[in-house]
Amino acid sequence: MKIVSINASGSYDILIGAGLLDEAGPIMRKRLGGQGAAIVCDDIVDKLYADKLAESLAAGAYRVSKYVFPHGESSKNGEVFLSLLSFLANEKLSRRDLVVALGGGVTGDLAGFAAAAYMRGIGFVQIPTTLLAAVDSSVGGKTAINLNAGKNLAGAFHQPRLVLCDVNTLASLPIEVFRDGMGELIKHGVIGDRELFYSYGNFDSGNLDFQNQGSRNLNFPELEKIIARNVEIKAAIVMEDEFETHKRKLLNFGHTLGHAIEILSDYSTGHGQAVAAGMAIESRAAFRLGLCDESCAADIIRMLERHGLPVNTEYRAADLARACLADKKRDGESLSMIFPREIGNCEIVEIALGELEALIEKGLMNTPGEL
């Protein structure tokens, strides 16, 4: 088992290993205390893991309740958020009790925001069941729901009290969902660890055989190590800039355009897929603006392609620019975008809104055979 510690407005540990779901209740009892534990999960994860978690929580002497919502980004809305708050109140959870987010990023965002708002803040535990949530959304305390005007526009910074990442749960992921997480792994390498980035070339995520607990190229102990290193990169940035005033914006590489793609697709494009396309577009733009050399952009694009991720989008620059206006990273008449300088080193650049469409156009692959 790997342990990564975060010391921000709240201090907590991220435990990464196999079989942690079975031990969740006793671990939480020892570390956190409390009486009630409300599991929040979607209808898919409910059938896979909720009973096992409930049994473990009961073994930890918790009074267990469960809230299940329809899977998908469309459930990350105000109606479901208010319904969840009412559920917590009806279950008579107190400030000493815990909300337990079991699932992917949508679950963590929704449950975390509810925990931040209920009684002005109660504790919550993240138990990610997707690779993307394990290395990204479960770490750092960002919680949110979507509004009609844009993604993650209502939310709060609310750090979890504990994160339990059971790598065994990743065995149930469809390959497309696993690849969503690969996009975030690649992102962390680009912004902070050159060696980690190039290590992803040693395996092909399309050939992983999770039903046999790994493959000849990537086994579960290696996956624990990779997840831990990604979490360390994010944790270091979060501890330096918890509330995203500057450096934490680096974690948004690919996300400004990725969120725009999600919005334009009405969230039919997965988050990791959209962010991958955003990273490719921003990398091409960086090369064409002279911010990085051609080999840097080409290596990013090749790595995304190796793991079955998109490197372009069907949407026009004008439509993408318009969707970007709803991004929470917008500051008046400018928008923060992240561009690679070299693998392992990125730069935050403020882009005037009037220049955004032309910049995006530089990043689109309009001709076959282009970078």
C-alpha positions as CSV (number, residue, x, y, z in Angstrom):
1,M,0.0,0.0,0.0
2,K,1.1,3.6,-0.8
3,I,0.2,6.6,1.4
4,V,0.4,10.2,0.2
5,S,-0.3,13.0,2.7
6,I,-1.8,16.4,2.0
7,N,-1.5,19.3,4.4
8,A,-3.8,22.1,3.2
9,S,-6.8,23.7,5.0
10,G,-7.5,20.2,6.0
11,S,-4.8,17.5,6.5
12,Y,-5.6,14.0,5.3
13,D,-4.0,10.8,3.8
14,I,-4.6,9.2,0.5
15,L,-4.3,5.4,0.8
16,I,-3.6,3.5,-2.4
17,G,-3.7,-0.3,-2.5
18,A,-5.6,-3.5,-3.2
19,G,-8.5,-4.6,-1.0
20,L,-9.1,-1.2,0.7
21,L,-12.8,-1.4,0.1
22,D,-13.1,-4.4,2.4
23,E,-11.2,-2.5,5.1
24,A,-12.9,0.9,4.7
25,G,-15.1,0.7,7.8
26,P,-12.4,-0.3,10.3
27,I,-9.9,2.2,8.7
28,M,-12.5,5.0,9.0
29,R,-13.4,4.1,12.5
30,K,-9.8,4.2,13.6
31,R,-8.9,7.4,11.8
32,L,-12.1,9.4,11.8
33,G,-14.7,8.2,14.3
34,G,-18.3,9.3,13.8
35,Q,-21.6,7.4,14.0
36,G,-23.4,7.7,10.6
37,A,-21.9,7.1,7.2
38,A,-24.0,8.0,4.1
39,I,-22.8,6.3,0.9
40,V,-23.3,8.3,-2.2
41,C,-23.0,6.5,-5.6
42,D,-24.5,6.2,-9.0
43,D,-26.7,3.3,-10.1
44,I,-23.9,1.5,-11.9
45,V,-21.4,1.6,-8.9
46,D,-24.3,0.7,-6.6
47,K,-24.6,-2.7,-8.2
48,L,-20.8,-3.3,-8.2
49,Y,-19.5,-2.1,-4.9
50,A,-22.1,-0.5,-2.6
51,D,-23.0,-3.7,-0.7
52,K,-19.4,-4.5,-0.1
53,L,-18.8,-1.0,1.3
54,A,-21.9,-1.0,3.4
55,E,-20.8,-4.3,5.0
56,S,-17.4,-2.9,5.7
57,L,-18.9,0.3,7.2
58,A,-21.2,-1.8,9.4
59,A,-18.1,-3.8,10.5
60,G,-16.6,-0.4,11.5
61,A,-19.7,0.2,13.7
62,Y,-21.2,2.9,11.4
63,R,-25.0,3.4,10.9
64,V,-25.1,3.1,7.1
65,S,-27.4,4.8,4.7
66,K,-27.2,5.1,0.9
67,Y,-28.2,7.6,-1.8
68,V,-28.2,6.4,-5.4
69,F,-28.5,8.7,-8.4
70,P,-28.6,8.1,-12.2
71,H,-25.1,7.8,-13.6
72,G,-23.6,10.4,-15.9
73,E,-22.6,14.1,-15.9
74,S,-26.2,15.2,-16.4
75,S,-26.9,14.2,-12.8
76,K,-24.4,16.8,-11.5
77,N,-27.1,19.4,-11.3
78,G,-29.0,21.5,-8.8
79,E,-32.0,19.2,-8.6
80,V,-29.9,16.2,-7.6
81,F,-27.8,18.3,-5.3
82,L,-30.9,19.5,-3.3
83,S,-32.3,16.0,-3.3
84,L,-29.1,14.7,-1.7
85,L,-29.1,17.5,0.9
86,S,-32.7,16.5,1.8
87,F,-31.6,12.9,2.1
88,L,-28.8,13.8,4.5
89,A,-31.2,15.8,6.6
90,N,-33.9,13.0,6.6
91,E,-31.2,10.5,7.7
92,K,-30.4,12.9,10.6
93,L,-26.7,13.1,9.8
94,S,-24.8,15.3,12.2
95,R,-21.6,17.2,11.9
96,R,-19.8,14.3,13.4
97,D,-21.0,12.0,10.7
98,L,-19.5,11.3,7.2
99,V,-20.6,11.4,3.6
100,V,-18.8,8.7,1.6
101,A,-18.4,9.3,-2.1
102,L,-18.1,5.9,-3.9
103,G,-17.5,6.2,-7.6
104,G,-16.0,8.5,-10.2
105,G,-15.6,12.2,-10.6
106,V,-19.3,13.1,-10.9
107,T,-20.0,11.3,-7.6
108,G,-17.1,12.9,-5.8
109,D,-18.0,16.4,-7.0
110,L,-21.7,16.0,-6.1
111,A,-21.1,14.3,-2.7
112,G,-18.3,16.7,-1.8
113,F,-20.3,19.8,-2.5
114,A,-23.2,18.4,-0.5
115,A,-20.9,17.7,2.4
116,A,-19.5,21.3,2.1
117,A,-23.0,22.8,2.2
118,Y,-24.8,20.5,4.7
119,M,-24.8,22.0,8.1
120,R,-22.2,24.4,6.7
121,G,-19.8,21.6,6.3
122,I,-19.4,18.0,7.4
123,G,-16.7,15.4,6.8
124,F,-16.5,13.3,3.7
125,V,-14.5,10.4,2.4
126,Q,-13.5,9.8,-1.2
127,I,-13.5,6.2,-2.4
128,P,-12.7,6.6,-6.2
129,T,-13.6,3.7,-8.4
130,T,-12.2,5.1,-11.7
131,L,-8.6,5.9,-12.7
132,L,-9.6,9.5,-13.4
133,A,-11.1,10.0,-10.0
134,A,-8.2,8.3,-8.3
135,V,-5.5,10.6,-9.7
136,D,-7.5,13.8,-10.1
137,S,-11.0,14.6,-8.8
138,S,-10.7,12.7,-5.5
139,V,-7.6,14.8,-4.5
140,G,-7.5,18.5,-3.8
141,G,-10.9,19.5,-2.4
142,K,-12.6,20.8,-5.5
143,T,-16.3,20.1,-5.4
144,A,-19.0,21.4,-7.8
145,I,-22.1,20.9,-9.8
146,N,-22.9,22.2,-13.3
147,L,-25.2,25.0,-14.2
148,N,-27.0,25.5,-17.5
149,A,-24.4,28.2,-18.3
150,G,-21.4,26.0,-17.8
151,K,-19.5,23.2,-16.1
152,N,-18.6,23.3,-12.3
153,L,-19.9,26.9,-11.9
154,A,-21.4,26.2,-8.4
155,G,-19.2,24.6,-5.8
156,A,-16.8,24.9,-2.9
157,F,-13.3,24.0,-1.9
158,H,-13.9,21.3,0.7
159,Q,-11.1,18.9,1.4
160,P,-11.9,15.2,2.2
161,R,-10.9,13.8,5.5
162,L,-9.6,10.6,3.9
163,V,-9.2,9.1,0.4
164,L,-9.2,5.3,-0.1
165,C,-8.2,4.2,-3.5
166,D,-8.8,0.4,-3.9
167,V,-7.0,-0.5,-7.2
168,N,-9.1,-3.7,-7.4
169,T,-12.1,-1.6,-8.3
170,L,-10.4,-0.5,-11.5
171,A,-10.8,-4.1,-12.8
172,S,-14.4,-3.4,-13.6
173,L,-13.8,-0.4,-15.8
174,P,-14.6,-0.5,-19.5
175,I,-11.4,0.3,-21.5
176,E,-12.9,3.6,-22.6
177,V,-13.4,4.7,-19.0
178,F,-9.9,3.6,-18.1
179,R,-8.5,5.7,-21.0
180,D,-10.3,8.7,-19.6
181,G,-8.0,8.4,-16.6
182,M,-5.0,8.0,-18.9
183,G,-5.6,11.5,-20.2
184,E,-5.1,12.8,-16.6
185,L,-2.0,10.7,-16.1
186,I,-0.5,12.1,-19.3
187,K,-1.4,15.6,-18.2
188,H,0.5,15.2,-14.9
189,G,3.6,14.0,-16.8
190,V,3.5,17.0,-19.1
191,I,3.1,19.6,-16.3
192,G,5.5,18.1,-13.8
193,D,7.4,14.9,-14.5
194,R,9.2,14.2,-17.7
195,E,10.3,10.7,-16.7
196,L,6.8,9.7,-15.7
197,F,5.4,11.0,-19.0
198,Y,7.8,8.8,-21.1
199,S,7.1,5.8,-18.9
200,Y,3.6,5.7,-20.3
201,G,5.1,4.7,-23.6
202,N,6.1,1.3,-22.0
203,F,2.5,0.0,-22.1
204,D,-0.6,0.2,-24.2
205,S,-3.8,0.8,-22.2
206,G,-5.8,-0.9,-24.9
207,N,-4.2,-4.2,-24.2
208,L,-4.7,-4.3,-20.4
209,D,-6.3,-7.5,-19.1
210,F,-7.8,-6.5,-15.8
211,Q,-9.8,-9.6,-15.3
212,N,-6.5,-11.4,-14.9
213,Q,-5.3,-8.7,-12.4
214,G,-3.1,-6.8,-14.9
215,S,-1.1,-7.8,-18.0
216,R,2.4,-8.5,-19.1
217,N,2.9,-4.8,-19.5
218,L,1.2,-3.3,-16.4
219,N,0.4,-5.2,-13.2
220,F,-1.5,-3.9,-10.2
221,P,1.6,-3.2,-8.0
222,E,2.9,-1.0,-10.9
223,L,-0.5,0.7,-11.1
224,E,-0.3,1.5,-7.4
225,K,3.1,3.2,-8.0
226,I,1.8,5.1,-11.0
227,I,-1.3,6.3,-9.2
228,A,0.8,7.4,-6.2
229,R,3.2,9.4,-8.3
230,N,0.4,11.2,-10.0
231,V,-1.2,11.9,-6.7
232,E,2.1,13.3,-5.4
233,I,2.3,15.7,-8.3
234,K,-1.2,17.0,-7.7
235,A,-0.8,17.1,-3.9
236,A,2.4,19.2,-4.1
237,I,0.6,21.8,-6.3
238,V,-2.5,21.8,-4.1
239,M,-0.5,22.3,-1.0
240,E,1.3,25.3,-2.6
241,D,-1.9,26.9,-4.0
242,E,-5.0,25.3,-2.5
243,F,-7.5,27.9,-3.8
244,E,-6.1,28.2,-7.4
245,T,-4.8,31.7,-7.3
246,H,-1.9,30.8,-9.6
247,K,0.2,27.6,-9.7
248,R,-2.8,25.2,-9.3
249,K,-4.0,26.5,-12.7
250,L,-1.3,24.3,-14.2
251,L,-3.6,21.3,-13.4
252,N,-6.0,22.8,-16.0
253,F,-3.8,21.9,-18.9
254,G,-6.3,20.8,-21.6
255,H,-9.2,21.6,-19.4
256,T,-10.3,25.0,-20.8
257,L,-10.9,23.5,-24.2
258,G,-11.9,20.2,-22.8
259,H,-14.7,21.7,-20.8
260,A,-15.8,23.6,-24.0
261,I,-15.9,20.3,-25.9
262,E,-17.9,18.7,-23.2
263,I,-20.4,21.5,-23.2
264,L,-20.7,21.5,-27.0
265,S,-21.3,17.7,-27.0
266,D,-23.9,18.1,-24.3
267,Y,-21.6,16.0,-22.1
268,S,-21.8,13.0,-24.5
269,T,-17.9,13.2,-24.7
270,G,-16.2,11.9,-21.6
271,H,-14.2,14.2,-19.5
272,G,-10.9,12.5,-20.1
273,Q,-11.5,12.3,-23.9
274,A,-12.4,16.0,-24.0
275,V,-9.3,17.0,-22.0
276,A,-7.1,14.8,-24.2
277,A,-8.3,16.7,-27.3
278,G,-7.8,20.0,-25.4
279,M,-4.2,19.1,-24.5
280,A,-3.5,18.2,-28.2
281,I,-5.0,21.5,-29.4
282,E,-3.1,23.6,-26.8
283,S,0.1,21.8,-27.6
284,R,-0.2,22.5,-31.3
285,A,-1.0,26.1,-30.5
286,A,2.1,26.3,-28.3
287,F,4.3,25.0,-31.1
288,R,2.8,27.4,-33.6
289,L,3.2,30.3,-31.2
290,G,6.8,29.5,-30.6
291,L,6.4,28.5,-27.0
292,C,7.7,24.9,-27.5
293,D,9.5,23.0,-30.2
294,E,7.8,20.6,-32.6
295,S,9.2,17.5,-30.8
296,C,7.4,18.5,-27.5
297,A,4.0,18.9,-29.2
298,A,4.5,15.8,-31.3
299,D,5.5,13.6,-28.3
300,I,2.3,14.7,-26.4
301,I,0.1,13.9,-29.4
302,R,1.8,10.6,-30.0
303,M,1.3,9.6,-26.3
304,L,-2.4,10.5,-26.4
305,E,-2.8,8.5,-29.6
306,R,-0.9,5.5,-28.1
307,H,-3.5,5.3,-25.4
308,G,-6.5,5.6,-27.8
309,L,-7.3,9.2,-26.9
310,P,-8.5,11.9,-29.4
311,V,-6.1,14.5,-30.6
312,N,-8.6,16.8,-32.4
313,T,-12.3,17.8,-32.3
314,E,-15.0,18.3,-34.9
315,Y,-16.0,21.7,-33.4
316,R,-15.0,24.9,-35.0
317,A,-12.7,27.4,-33.4
318,A,-15.5,30.0,-33.1
319,D,-17.8,27.5,-31.3
320,L,-15.0,26.5,-29.0
321,A,-14.2,30.1,-28.1
322,R,-17.8,30.9,-27.4
323,A,-18.1,27.8,-25.1
324,C,-14.9,28.9,-23.3
325,L,-16.5,32.1,-22.2
326,A,-18.4,30.1,-19.5
327,D,-15.2,28.7,-18.1
328,K,-14.6,29.6,-14.4
329,K,-11.0,30.4,-15.2
330,R,-12.1,33.4,-17.1
331,D,-11.0,36.7,-15.4
332,G,-12.7,39.7,-16.9
333,E,-11.5,40.1,-20.4
334,S,-8.9,37.3,-20.3
335,L,-8.7,33.6,-19.8
336,S,-5.9,31.5,-18.3
337,M,-4.6,28.8,-20.6
338,I,-1.8,26.4,-20.0
339,F,0.9,25.7,-22.7
340,P,3.8,23.3,-22.6
341,R,7.3,24.7,-22.8
342,E,8.8,21.2,-22.7
343,I,7.7,17.9,-21.3
344,G,7.6,18.4,-17.5
345,N,7.3,22.1,-17.7
346,C,4.2,24.2,-18.6
347,E,3.4,27.9,-18.5
348,I,0.3,29.8,-17.5
349,V,-0.6,32.4,-20.1
350,E,-3.4,35.0,-20.0
351,I,-5.2,35.2,-23.3
352,A,-7.4,38.2,-24.2
353,L,-10.9,37.0,-25.1
354,G,-10.6,38.8,-28.4
355,E,-7.6,36.6,-29.4
356,L,-9.1,33.3,-28.2
357,E,-10.6,32.2,-31.5
358,A,-7.5,32.8,-33.5
359,L,-5.4,31.0,-30.9
360,I,-7.7,27.9,-31.0
361,E,-7.5,27.9,-34.8
362,K,-3.8,27.5,-34.5
363,G,-4.3,24.4,-32.4
364,L,-6.8,22.6,-34.6
365,M,-5.6,19.9,-37.0
366,N,-7.4,21.1,-40.1
367,T,-5.3,19.2,-42.7
368,P,-4.6,15.4,-42.8
369,G,-1.0,14.8,-41.9
370,E,-0.6,18.0,-39.9
371,L,1.0,17.9,-36.5
